């Protein structure tokens, strides 16, 4: 029974040992063979094939036997994290060099040993590193499960406002109804449009997205409707517009409120006639597409002001879906922050970081006027700029930190704590002196300002040795 359990442990802890020194292989096998499933390799080039065939949890590398300077061999070891971010990386060398040890630390090598080696210490280091990796892998697995539970296609959030969005998407996704997506900048309106498409019958058809605010009106007309050769200066060849490109699929017009009245009129004609004519062209082409639009403007007010056609408004405003701002999505900030944390750690090949509790409180208290886009930018920044594995309040942008209640509490009670009695005495003295100045030194008047009895005022002045007239 004991032997079977031991075999399972050994099998689950596979360590690749890379050294060109046969006696070193033998010594490592004698010292660590009972604790780990050692995979001896005599060259660096054999590591990648081994990892493709079997699960390897760690690498123990002899820096002096690869036929290159130890510092270069250390770089190879550090780059191995690209193959597996969870690998435990241990190196040993016969060279005593402080700069090499510093480079190992900077390269996130778990440890660097100098020969002669105490292999009992090596075993402890590897076991601790493996245990730490196991905890990180489990935390990542749980985090991914939570994200999957509280996500809907490209959208993330489990709050009640987001659940209403999901419900609305499910109600409209299989229809051909025109939908307008409303919400502040940065709330993820295009993600909602993409989710509608992915959940609907046109999911395998073209999805064409155009930000109407990104181009001047003269260019956006050609972008929307296309043009024939010679239609205007620079039109050297015929080109289909985005409406044609979206045939049989979906056209998403973001910031539709920025279209001028003339373009609104032409778009309305396309929606009514289901045809499009390129600039400089004479032939109308039949188009079949579903229109989704988005805006952060109040379209009703624009209609009243004459800046948006009323008939187009009713065409696009069949089903409105409102995307709540991030400040109204209680509980979603932690989910989104964790999602972006995993995304940008993976994108930048950085071991997964985590956000400490106090810092998460700051993120949850912030108003996020830029909504999800602003949160994403902040997380991307701290992933790249923070030095440790744990993101703290010190890593956050200052304007974000100083607006939070959590930061105010940090300023009120610093990490080293305070002497409560001395702090209260300082505050009481300040109030007493201020009241006495306001009352020209008259204790009775000062007592009334502080809602104290005259006897209390006299006692406090004696206690704090405050002199009065």
Secondary structure, DSSP 8 states (H G I E B T S, - for coil): -HHHHHHHHHHH-EEEEE-S-HHHHHHHHHHHTTTSEEEEESSTTHHHHHHHHS---EEEEETTSSSS-HHHHHHHHHHGGGT-TT-EEEEEES---HHHHHHHHHTT-SEEEESS--HHHHHHHHHHHHHHHHHHHHHHHHHHHHHHHTEETTEE--SHHHHHHHHHHHHHTTS---EEEE--TTS-HHHHHHHHHHTSTTTTS-EEEEETTSS-HHHHHHHHHEE-TTSSTT--S-EE-HHHHTTTSEEEEETGGGS-HHHHHHHHHHHHHSEE--BT----EE---EEEEEESS-HHHHHHTTSS-HHHHHHH-SEEEE---GGG-TTHHHHHHHHHHHHHHHHTT----EE-HHHHHHHHHS--TTHHHHHHHHHHHHHHH--SSEE-GGGS-HHHHTTSHHHHHHHHS-TT---HHHHHHHHHHHHHHHHHHHTTT-HHHHHHHTT--HHHHHHHHHHTT----
